[in-house]
Amino acid sequence: MKRFLSILLSVTLLMCSLAIPAALAEELPYYEMQVFSQNANFAGLQSGWFGKLIKDRFNIGLNIIATNLEGGSSKLATMMVDGDLGDLLNFDSVTSQDFLDARDLGLMYNMNEGDFLEKNAPFITANMPKLIERAKMQYSGDGESVWAFVHDALATDLPCISTDCVTPLLRYDLYKAVGSPEINTMWDYLPVLKQMQELYPTNEEGQPVYGVSYFPDWDSTCMVLATWFCMYYGYGPSLVMQHGTKDLTMELLDKESYYMQGVRWLYEANQMGLLDPDSITQSYSEFLSKCAAGRVLFSPTGDNGYNTPDNTSAGRAMEPVPMKEGAPLGWGASEYGGYRSFGIGAKAKYPERVMQFIDWLCTDEGAMESRIGPKGLIWDYNEEGKPYLTEFGLQCVQDGSTPIPDEWGGGTYQDGMFKLEYPPRNAKNMTASTGETIDYHSWSSYQALPTDPVTEEWRKDYGYANIFDWAYANGTLVNSSNTTYSGLANLENPDLDMQMKISQIGDAVKQYSWKMAYAENDEQFDSLYNEMMEKVRGFGYEEAMEFYRVQTEQLYETRDRLVGGGN
């Protein structure tokens, strides 16, 4: 407690929003920011409660151009030729060739000119200096320029608190109904899911129920669904997979790697009639609709909208069911942040207003409102200055289809969520103004709420309040601080040739992973694997592997220096 109080006293007590006051915002002309994004799962004008919130606060709108949904690299190439990427730039990685090309072509605004940052990003300047340090050190090109900030960073000197880790969820009521079979390995889930599916073959509307369903929207250099199996064993996915806390590596495409076992697991699931045949083609939103309708029995992580009050009160819910041999990854964070960019286009009409918006997203209230919803509607402060979910807010976070009043933006709660997938400040970061995290799951007020019957049953079965506490107490938690982050600021950027190799290898791995999942038999599965390896070797697989090995060595050396060493 004394340490906690000293931390709070070491920073400004109130890290309040330093954005444009509402009165001033009304005097400014409406500004529809053009948002270039390689990450968003939505294209078009941000609407709903977040659209209303930023209109009232900043008199701005966000028109999202999502190249990952339409146009891809050809769309980006056209925009680069035109010399205008828009106002707010959200690249997939600050080390990608796309980002570096945009920088070198003069398509980004240098935020480190004069007093631009001090005037327009007071919160970042005062509380997130490592973001600025990293921008200069790793991807400036000259050691001084600041072309972008990255996602998921921490306010300096404030701790990160989590209540979750990467563990599969099952329909817990059905799992109990089939006798709660013991789950020792990842392979034990399959016969259990088959029993559950046979018990519950269709939902209440008569639609078919699948053990597993997913989507390809988030695939980058591999199949994201298969990467979860790496994380169940404490590894972050990469061509050279890195363990969260130990100096251990594993090659992604090794036949016995956790990634390839994950692909094989999906193949076996399909052979058993458990894998949704639409997984290879359906969108993220279509997947969520199936989850909400009770048509999916296994979730890689998160309940995906099924745990509504109606379902939980009826004793139906998704809950974590960990395997005994697993070592679930608990995502930590780094002051240096992740890798996805928040930058400003060189031709932005109002670069100051774009910067003020990015800065507000990093403030305590900005981070909370963008992730949770408007203060006063979804959450508020109690008499002690602690945040809590309102009664209506609790309903919204439990059921994303809850209608939002027109005066707050209309639509459903889910409709209004901030459409950029990776905000700049980590949600597990504590806030100096409240002594609580940005993420409501860790709030003392939320932890004190009465739980639903299924959660109570889960807590009784496992003896802990949440899966994070269970994994920690059992000594299986891999609480990673820097596994997937290149945010240690000293890693080499790949050159154009290496970037091309990585891109071609990634495309092949994605395509063949899905093909293997839906292979007709073992012979075809093995044939496809061999074909994939032949392809990636032709694209320069060995050279890419060596690049990642060097990167990993640098990462571990820096981690050992900063966080006390691996083992």
N, C-alpha and C positions, 0 to 999 in steps of 0.2 A: 504494500500500500504506500509506504514511504517513497519507494522508487517511482511508483506511478505518479504521486504528487509532484515529485521533483521534475519528472518529464514534463508535466503540464506547466510547471512554473518556469521551465526553460524556454518556453515558446510564448508567443502572444496568447493571452487568455481567450480572446475572441478572434478567431480567424474567419471573420464574417465575409460575406460577399462584397467584393470591391467592384462590381459591375456597374453599368450605367444605371443611375436611379430611374425609377419608373417615370417620374415627371419629365426628366430630360429625354428619355426614350420617345415620349410622345412628340417632342419637338423635332426629332430626327426624321428624315424621309424613310419610308419603308424600303427595306433592302432585302431582296430575295437572293441569298447566297447560293451560288452554284457550287455544289459539293461533289468533287470527284472522289469516288471511293472504289477500292478494289476488295472491300470486305463486306459491305452492306448486303443484307438479304432483302432489301426493299429499294425500289426506284420510284422517284416522283417526289411530290411536295410532302414534307413532314406535316401530318395533321394531328387531330386529337388533342389530348391534354398537354403534351409537350409542345406541339405547334402553337397552342394558345399561350402557354407559359412564356415562350421566347418572344412571341409577338408582343405581349404586354410588357415584358421586361426590356427588350432590346429593339422592338419594332423591326424584327427580321423574320424571314422564313428560310427554310432549308430545302432546296431542290436537289435531291440526291441523284447523281448519275452513277449507277452501279455497273461498272464494266464487267464484273464477275457474273452478272445476270444477263447482260446483253452486250455483244460486241467484242469483249475480251481485249486481246492485244491489238487487234486491228482498230478498234475504237480508240484505244489509247494512242496508237500511232497517228491516227487522223488528227486527234486533238493536239498532239505534239507538233505536227506539221503546221497546223493552224496557229501555233504559238500561244495557246490559251487553254489552261487546264481548269480554269474556274477560280473560285475564291478560297474555299477550304479544301485542302489536299489530304486525302486519307489513303496513302500507299500501304500495300501489304507488308512491306519491310523497308526500313531505312538503309539496309545493305543490299537491296535488290538492284538489278541493273536498270529497271524502270525508274526508280527513284534517282539513281546516280545520273541517268541520262537527262531527266527533267532538271536536275540541279545544274549540270554542265551546259545545258541548252539555255539557261537563264530563265526558266519557267517558274522559278520559286522566288519568293520575297525573302530577303535577308533580314531577319528580325533583330540582328545585333548591330544595327546602324544607329548611331547617335544614342538618344535616350528612349528609343521606341519601346523596349521591354520594360524599363522602369515606369514609363507612363501608362502603358496599356496592359501589362501583365504583372501588377504589383504582388499578387499572391504567389505566382510562380517564382518571381525574383526573390522574394523574402523567404519562402518556405520550401522551395524545390530546386535548390541550386545544382544538385547532381544532374538534373535534366539538362540544364544549360551546359554544365561541364562536359557531359557526354556528347551533346550536339557538336561542341567544338572539337572534341578529341577524336570522335569516331567517324563522323560522316560530313564534316564541314568542307573537306578538301583543302583547307588552308589553315586550320587550327584556330580560327577566329569566328567565322560565319556561323549563324544559327539558322538553318533552313527549315527545321521542323523540330517538334518534340515528339516523344513516343508515348504509347499507351501504358496503363497499368503501373505507373510510378507511385512512390510514396512521398508524403510530406516528411521532410527530414526530421529525425529524432522522435517520431511518433510510431509506436509499435503496430504490428499487424496481428489481428486476432481472427481465428477461423473456427468454424464449427462443422466443417465438412472435409471430406477427402474423396478421392476417386474410387468409388465402390459401386458395383451394379445394384440396381433396384429391381425388385420383383413385386408383382401383385401379391401383397403379403397375405391377404385373406385367402387367396387360392393356394398359396404356398403352405399355409397352415392346414388348409382343407385336405391336401394330399399327404399330410403327416410330417411336414417340416423336415424333409430328408437332409441328411448331412451333406454339406458342400465343402469338399476338401480341395478340389482343383477346379480350374475353369471348365473342364470337360464334364464335371458333375452337374452343371447347370442344364445341360441339354436334356437328359432323361427327365429331370424335374419339370422343365418347361413343357415337355411332351405330355406329362401327366396333367399339368395344369391346363393345357390346351384341350385335351380330351375331356376334362371336366367342364370346360367353358369354351366350346368351339365357336360360338357366336355371341355377340353382345345383345343387349336388350332390344335393339332394332333389327336383329337378325343378320347383322354384317359379320363376315368372317373375322376371327381373332387369330393373330399371329404371335408366336413366341418373340420374334425379333423383327423390327422394322427400322429403316433408316433412310438416308437421302445422301446424294453426292455433292450438295451445294458447298459444303465446307472443305472438300478435298483440295489439297494444295499439291504437295509433292508425294502424297500417298493417300490411301483410303483412310479417312478419319475414323470410321467405325472400328477398323482393325487396330488403330493406335491406342484405343482405350485399353486393350489387353496389355499393352506395354506398361501403361500407367497403373494397372492393377498390381504390377510387380515392381513398382518404384522407378520405372524408366520413362524419360521423356523421349518422344519419337523424333528421330532424325536419321539420316543415312548411317551415322554412327550414333546409336542410342546411348544417352548419358543417364547414369543412375543419379537419383536426387541428392543423395548424401555421400555415397561411397565413390571412390575413384574406379568405377567399373564401367565398361562399355560392352555393347553388343551390336553387331552389324544388322541393320534393318532387314536385309534380304537373305541373311543366313537362313537355311531351311528350317532350323530349330529356334529361330528368334521368336520372341513373344509376338512380334508383328505377324510373321508368317504363320505362327500358331493361331493367331486371331483370324487370319484369312481362312485357314483350314477349319477353324471352329464354325465360321459362317457357312462354309461348304457343307459341313456335317449337319448344321442346322437346316440348310436347304434340303438336304437328302431326307431329313426327317419330317419335312413339311412345315417347319417352324419359321422360315425366312419369308417375309413379305415379298412377293414377286415384283412389286412396284418399287422396291428400295433403290434399284439402279437408276430409275428415271424420275421419281417423284420429287417435288420441291420440299423445302423445309416447312412451309406452311401446310402443305398436304399431310406431311408426317405429323405435325402437331395436331391437326384435326383428328387423325386416327388415334393418337394418344389420348386426347380429350374424350373421345368416344369409347374408350375402354377396349380398343382393338389391339393393344400391344401389351405383352406380359413382362417384358424385360426392357429395362432402360439402362444404357451405359452409365449414365449419371444424371441425376435430377429427375423430378417426377413428370416434367413436360406437360403440365397442365391437367393431369388426371385427378390430383388430390383436391377436389373442390369440396366445399362444405356439405353438399348433397351426398357426395360419394363417401367422404370420411364418416359422416354421421350415420350412414348406413353400413359402416364397417368395411368399406372398400377403399384401398389405398395402395400406392407404391411405397415401399420401404426398403432400406438397404439390407441386403443379405450377403455379407462378405464370405469369401472362401478362406479356409483355414491356412492354406499355404501362401496366400497373397501378402503383399507388402504395399498397401495402397498409398498412392502419392497424394500428399497434402500440399496444395500449391501455396508456396510462400510468395515473396515479392522482392523486388530490389529497388533501392532509391533511384537507380539509373533507369528503371522502367523496362518495358518489353522491346518491341521492334516495329510496331505499326505506327504510322506517322500522323501527326496533326500539324500541317503546315499551311502556308498562305501562298496563293498564286501571285505571280509577278504582276499580273494585270488586274488584280482585285481592285474594285472601285473604292472600297473603304477598308484598307488593310487594318486600320486601327480597330474597327468594329469586329472584324474577324478575330483579331488577337484578344480583344476584350471578352468575346464569347468563349474562346478556348480557355482563357484564364478563369472565367466564371465556372466552367466545368470542373476545374480543379479545386475550387473553394469548398468548404464544408457543405454549405447549403446547395451550391450548384451541383456538387457530386451527388448529394442525397436526392435533390429534386429530379435530376436527369435520370437517375437509376430507379427511384422508387415512385415518384409522383409529386404533385404540387403540395407544398406545405399549406396546411389549413384544410385540405381535402383528404389526402391519403395519410398524412402524418402531421405531427405537431410537437411542441415542447410542453412538458408538464411543469408544475410549480418549481421543481428542482432544476429545471433547465435540461432535462433528459428527454430524448426523442421517444415517441410512442406512435404506433399505428392507431388511427382513428377506427371506430367501429366499421365505417364504410371502407377505409383503407384495408383493414384486415380481410374484408369480403373480397376486395379487388385482387389482392395478392394471392388469395386462395382460389379465385375464379376469374381468370383473365377476360372472360366474356361479360363481366359486369358492366352495364351501361354507365357512362359518365354523363353527368348533367351538362346540358348545352352550354351553360354559362362557364363551364370549365373546359370546354372544347368538344364535347359530344363524343360519339362513337363508343367503342368499348375500351376498357382499361388497356387491353393488349394492343388495340389499334394505336393508342397514343404513346406507346413506349418509344423512347429515343432510338432512332433507326440506325445509328452508327454503332456497330457491334462492340467496339472496344474503346471505352472512354479513357481519357488520359490518366485518371487517378484510380488506384487500386481500391476496390470496395471494402477490403478487409482492413484498410488503414484506419487507425483511430483518429478522431477529430479532437482538437484542442478545445473547441468550444463546448463539447458535451462530455468528453471522456468516454464516448462510445464509438463504435465503428460506423462507417458509411452504410454497410450492409445491415439491414434490420434484423437478420437472423440472429446476430450476436447481441442485440440490444437487451439490457436487463429487463426492460418492460416486456419484450417479446418472449424471453425465456421464462418469465413468470406467468404467461397466459395459460389458461387451462388447455389441455391438448385433446385431440380427438381420440375416440376409442382405439383406433388402430395404432396410433403413436404410443398410447399408454401400454398397449399390449406388447409392442416392440421393445419399449423401455423395460418392461417387466422381464421379457425373454432375454435381453442382452445385459441388463443391469446398469445401463448408462443412459445419459440424457440424449446423446447423439452419437453418430458413427465415428466422428473425430475423437471424442473422448474414449470410446471403446478401443479404437485402433491404437491410440496413445497408451492406454493402460495395458494393452496386450503386447506392447513392444513391437508392433508391426508397422506403425506409421512411418512413412518416409516423408518427413516434413521438409520439402525442398525449398531453398531460398533462391536459387539461381539456375535450376536445371535447364530450362529452355530459353533463358534470357541471354542475349548477347550484350546485355546492359552493363557488363563489367568494363566496357569502354576501351578495351585494348585488343579486340579481335579484328582480324584482317577481313576486309571486304573482298568478295570474289571478283576477279576481273571479268571482262565481257565473255571471254572464251569459257571460263569456269561457270559463269552464270548460264550460258547456253547449254553446257553439259548437264548441269543440275536440273534445268527446265525440261530437257528432253528425257532424262532419266525419270523425273517425277511424273511426266505424262505417261510414260510406259508403265510405271509402277501402278498408277491409278487405274489405267485401263485393264491391265492384266489381273490386278487384285479383284476387281469386280467380276471379270470373266471366270476366274478361278472359283469365286464364291458360288457362281451358278453353273459350274462344270457338271457334265452329265454323270461322270463316274471318276474313280481314282485315276485311271489311266489318262483321261483328259486333263485332270487337275495337274498331274505331274508333267504332262506334255506342255501345258500352258506355262508352268513355272520355268521349265527349261527354255522355252521360247522367250519368256520375259528376260531371263538372265543373258541370253544371247544378244537380245536387243540392247540392254543397258550397257553391256560390255562394249558394244559397237559405238555407243554414245560417250564413252570415256568413263565408265564406272570406276575403274581402279584409280584414275586421277582424282575423281570426285571424292572417293573414299579417303585418299591420302590427305586431301584438303581438309575434310572433316576431322580426321585424326589429329592433325596439327591444331585445329580450332579447339578440339576437346581438351588436348593437353594444356593449351593456354587457359581455357576455362577453369580446369581443375587447379592449375597453379594459382590463379587469381582467387578462386574460391578458398583454397587453403590459406592464403594470405589474409583474406578479409573475414572469413567466418570460422577460422580455427582448424581447418584441415579436414580432409576426407580420410577414408580408411578402406 
